[in-house]
Amino acid sequence: MPVRSTLQLPGHDEVQVIGDLAELEENGEPLPMLAPVAIQQGEHAAANVIAMSGGGAPTPFRYHDKGTMATVGRNYAVVQLGRIRVAGFVGWLMWLVVHLTYIISFRSKAVVLINWAWNYIFYDRPVRLITEVGPGRAAEQQTEEQR
């Protein structure tokens, strides 16, 4: 949905639109539909709601690009932080460190790190098979329909 720079829906000042639903351009380019954009928009929309509930005016949203990271495979990730671009194992380590940093408590960080280490060392990739017949349909009905 097209929104004003304040993340408000045109014609409905009481509605804030964020994340993938918000169509907003900066410097003539649409903002990417990524979690960091949505997180920053959510924080900004909350600040605007608080300001408006106290009689203040909403402020325009400005996205601060902290960079982009993506894992591509085992031991391989791509990272772009401004002009710096890293790929491969070093990028993968950077991805791990950044994600651990954003986990809140030490206990949660430890659990995630242990799980990641276990999966990394033992290649723990459980097989996910769908074996049940759809709801309300018996296997006999499906075989009759297939005939």
Disulfide bonds with the S-S distance in Angstrom:
none
